[in-house]
C-alpha cells in the first residue's frame, strides 16, 4: 500500500507531549460543507480553550488548497511588518482529569485537493498518538425548528460499536465530501470512527449558533465521558434563541412555517443518540475489549 501521507510537521516537543497522553480520543472538525453556522469548529475550539492544549502538529496547506478559493490573509504585525497567514490544519493534545480519556483535537478548513493524501495524514496522526477512537463532529442545515432542542445524530462505521452504542450505520450513497472520505479511509485502516452531527435550522444558517455548538458538546460528553463544559454556553444559546424568536415574530409567514416544522418534529421519531447515562461506560468497555 502506498504511503500517501504528506505535509505533516510535528512540533519540536510533540514526542514528549504525546508520551503524556493515554489512549486519547481524536476529535475532528473542519470549516466548510460539514460545518453549518461554524457550529462544529466552534465546538472543537471551545474544547481547546477550556483545556490545557499543547500544539502537536500542523498540516502544510500547500498540497491541499486552491488558494484562489481559500485565499491567505495579509496583515501588519506590531512592527508594521507584513505577515501572511495561510489556511492550515492544526493538531493539539489535551490531558484530562480523572478517568476521562485524553484528547487529540484536529481543526482546520476543509481542503480542496488530494483528499486521499489528507485522509492518510489524519490516519498517521491518529496512529502516532496511539488514539483509540476518532470522533468527527459536524453540522448540517436541516428542517429543525429553532424552538426545539437541536437534534444530534450519531453513527459509527464499526458494526459492533454501532450496536453497542445504539448508533446508526452510514447508509448514504452518492457524491460525498471530505468527511465521507475520511470515515472510509479510517475504517479501512481499522481505526474506529463515530460521527456526531447536529441539525441547524436552514432559515438561520449564519454563525454563530451557540445552541448548535452546545448540543454537539453535550452529546460528545454523553458518548465519550469527556467533560466539555457545554453548560457555559447555555446563556449564549438562550440569547440566540430569543433573537430568532423576535425575528420570527415580526414575520407572520415565517411564524406559521416554524409552527409547521414544530408539528413535524414532534410527530416523528428521529434517529438521535440514546440519552442513557451509561453510554460513556459502554464505549470504554468496548475500547478495552479491542
C-alpha positions in Angstrom: 0.0 0.0 0.0 1.4 3.4 -1.0 2.1 5.9 1.8 0.1 9.0 0.8 1.0 11.0 3.9 2.3 14.4 3.1 2.7 17.9 4.5 2.7 16.8 8.2 5.0 18.6 10.5 5.3 17.6 14.2 6.1 20.2 16.8 9.5 20.1 18.4 8.0 18.9 21.7 5.4 16.6 20.2 7.1 13.4 21.3 7.2 14.4 24.9 3.6 15.7 24.8 2.3 12.6 23.1 4.0 10.4 25.7 1.9 12.0 28.4 -1.4 11.2 26.6 -3.1 7.9 27.5 -5.1 6.3 24.6 -6.6 9.6 23.6 -9.8 10.2 21.6 -9.3 12.2 18.4 -11.9 14.8 17.9 -12.1 16.4 14.4 -14.0 19.3 12.8 -13.4 21.2 9.5 -14.8 24.5 8.4 -16.8 24.0 5.2 -19.7 21.9 4.0 -20.0 19.9 7.2 -19.8 23.0 9.5 -23.1 24.9 9.2 -23.0 28.1 11.2 -19.5 27.1 12.1 -21.0 25.1 14.9 -18.6 22.1 14.7 -15.4 24.0 14.5 -16.6 26.3 17.3 -17.1 23.1 19.5 -13.6 21.9 18.9 -12.2 25.4 19.5 -14.2 25.6 22.8 -12.5 22.3 23.9 -9.1 23.8 23.1 -9.8 26.9 25.1 -11.3 25.0 28.0 -8.4 22.5 28.3 -4.6 23.0 28.7 -4.0 22.4 25.0 -0.5 21.9 23.6 0.4 22.0 19.9 1.3 18.7 18.4 1.4 19.2 14.7 0.4 21.2 11.6 -0.5 20.0 8.1 1.0 22.3 5.5 -1.6 23.8 3.2 0.5 23.9 0.1 -0.5 20.4 -1.0 -4.2 20.7 -0.2 -5.6 24.1 -1.0 -6.6 26.1 -4.1 -5.6 29.5 -2.8 -7.8 31.2 -5.4 -10.7 29.6 -3.4 -9.4 29.9 0.1 -7.1 32.9 0.0 -4.4 33.6 2.6 -4.7 36.7 4.7 -2.2 39.5 4.9 -1.8 41.8 7.9 0.7 44.0 9.7 2.3 42.9 12.9 3.3 45.2 15.8 6.4 46.2 14.0 4.5 47.1 10.8 5.9 44.0 9.1 3.6 42.4 6.5 2.6 38.8 7.6 0.7 36.3 5.5 -1.5 33.8 7.4 -2.2 30.7 5.4 -5.1 28.3 5.9 -3.9 25.3 7.8 -5.0 22.3 9.8 -3.7 22.1 13.4 -3.4 19.3 15.9 -3.5 19.8 19.7 -3.2 17.5 22.7 -5.1 17.8 25.9 -4.7 15.9 29.2 -7.9 15.5 31.1 -8.7 14.9 34.7 -9.6 11.7 36.5 -10.6 8.7 34.4 -11.7 10.7 31.4 -10.0 9.9 28.0 -7.4 12.4 26.9 -8.0 14.3 23.7 -6.3 15.0 20.4 -8.0 17.9 18.6 -7.7 18.4 14.9 -9.3 21.5 13.5 -8.9 23.5 10.3 -10.5 24.3 6.9 -11.8 21.5 4.6 -9.1 21.2 1.9 -9.9 21.4 -1.8 -7.3 18.9 -3.1 -5.8 15.4 -2.6 -8.4 14.1 -0.2 -6.9 10.6 -0.1 -3.5 12.0 0.9 -5.1 14.2 3.5 -7.1 11.3 5.0 -3.9 9.2 5.1 -2.2 12.1 7.0 -5.1 12.2 9.5 -4.7 8.4 10.0 -1.0 8.9 10.6 -1.7 11.4 13.4 -4.2 9.0 14.9 -1.8 6.1 15.0 1.2 8.1 16.1 -0.7 9.5 19.1 -1.9 6.0 20.0 -5.5 7.1 19.8 -8.2 4.6 20.5 -11.1 6.3 18.6 -11.9 9.1 16.2 -15.0 11.3 16.6 -15.9 13.7 13.8 -18.3 16.5 14.8 -20.3 18.3 12.1 -23.3 20.4 11.5 -25.7 20.4 8.5 -28.6 22.7 7.7 -31.9 20.8 8.0 -35.6 21.1 8.8 -35.0 21.8 12.5 -37.1 24.5 14.2 -35.1 26.8 16.5 -37.7 26.3 19.2 -36.8 22.7 19.8 -33.7 21.1 21.0 -31.4 20.8 18.0 -31.0 17.0 17.5 -27.6 15.3 17.2 -27.5 12.2 15.1 -24.8 9.7 15.7 -23.4 6.9 13.5 -20.4 4.5 13.6 -18.6 2.7 10.8 -17.9 -0.3 13.0 -21.0 -2.5 13.2 -20.3 -3.9 16.7 -19.6 -0.4 18.1 -22.8 0.9 16.5 -24.8 -1.8 18.1 -23.3 -1.4 21.5 -23.8 2.4 21.4 -27.2 2.4 19.8 -25.9 4.3 16.8 -26.8 4.1 13.2 -24.6 2.8 10.4 -23.6 5.1 7.5 -26.1 4.4 4.7 -25.8 7.3 2.3 -24.8 6.6 -1.3 -23.8 9.3 -3.7 -21.4 12.2 -4.1 -19.6 12.7 -0.8 -17.3 15.2 0.9 -14.1 15.1 2.8 -15.7 13.7 6.0 -17.2 10.7 4.0 -13.7 10.0 2.5 -12.1 10.3 5.9 -14.6 7.9 7.5 -14.0 5.3 4.9 -10.2 5.7 5.0 -10.0 5.4 8.8 -12.4 2.4 8.8 -10.2 0.7 6.1 -7.2 1.4 8.4 -9.1 -0.4 11.2 -9.5 2.8 13.2 -13.0 3.0 14.8 -14.9 6.2 13.9 -18.0 7.8 15.4 -19.8 10.7 13.6 -21.8 13.3 15.5 -23.8 15.8 13.5 -26.2 18.5 14.7 -29.1 19.8 12.6 -29.0 23.6 12.2 -32.3 25.4 11.2 -31.9 26.2 7.5 -33.6 29.6 7.9 -30.9 30.7 10.4 -27.7 29.5 8.7 -25.4 32.3 9.7 -22.8 31.9 12.5 -22.5 31.9 15.4 -25.1 29.4 16.6 -24.3 28.8 20.3 -27.2 26.3 20.7 -25.9 24.0 17.9 -22.4 24.1 19.4 -23.7 23.5 22.9 -25.8 20.5 21.6 -22.7 19.0 19.9 -20.6 19.3 23.0 -23.3 17.9 25.3 -23.7 14.8 23.1 -19.9 14.4 22.8 -19.7 14.4 26.6 -22.5 11.9 26.8 -20.8 9.5 24.4 -17.2 9.8 25.4 -17.4 10.7 29.1 -15.1 13.8 28.5 -16.2 16.9 30.4 -16.9 19.5 27.7 -18.1 22.5 29.8 -21.1 22.8 27.5 -23.1 24.4 30.3 -21.1 27.6 29.9 -22.8 28.1 26.6 -26.3 28.0 27.9 -26.7 31.8 28.3 -25.4 32.4 24.8 -27.7 29.7 23.4 -30.7 31.2 25.1 -29.8 34.6 23.7 -29.6 33.1 20.2 -33.0 31.5 20.5 -34.5 34.8 21.8 -33.1 36.8 18.9 -34.5 34.3 16.4 -37.9 34.3 18.3 -38.1 38.1 17.9 -37.2 38.0 14.2 -39.8 35.3 13.5 -42.5 37.1 15.4 -42.1 40.0 13.0 -42.8 37.8 10.0 -46.3 36.0 10.1 -45.5 33.7 7.2 -42.3 32.6 8.9 -44.1 32.1 12.2 -46.5 29.8 10.5 -43.7 27.9 8.8 -41.9 27.4 12.1 -45.1 26.1 13.7 -45.4 23.6 10.9 -41.8 22.4 11.5 -42.6 22.0 15.2 -45.5 19.8 14.4 -43.4 17.6 12.0 -40.6 17.3 14.5 -42.9 16.5 17.4 -44.7 13.8 15.4 -41.6 11.9 14.1 -39.1 9.8 15.9 -35.6 11.0 14.8 -32.6 8.7 14.7 -31.0 10.5 17.5 -28.4 9.3 20.0 -29.8 7.4 23.0 -29.9 9.5 26.2 -28.8 6.9 28.7 -26.2 7.9 31.3 -24.2 4.7 30.6 -23.1 5.5 27.1 -19.6 6.6 28.1 -19.1 3.5 30.2 -20.3 1.3 27.3 -17.8 3.0 25.0 -14.9 2.5 27.4 -15.9 -1.2 27.8 -15.9 -1.6 24.0 -12.5 0.0 23.7 -11.0 -2.2 26.4 -12.3 -5.3 24.6 -10.5 -4.2 21.4 
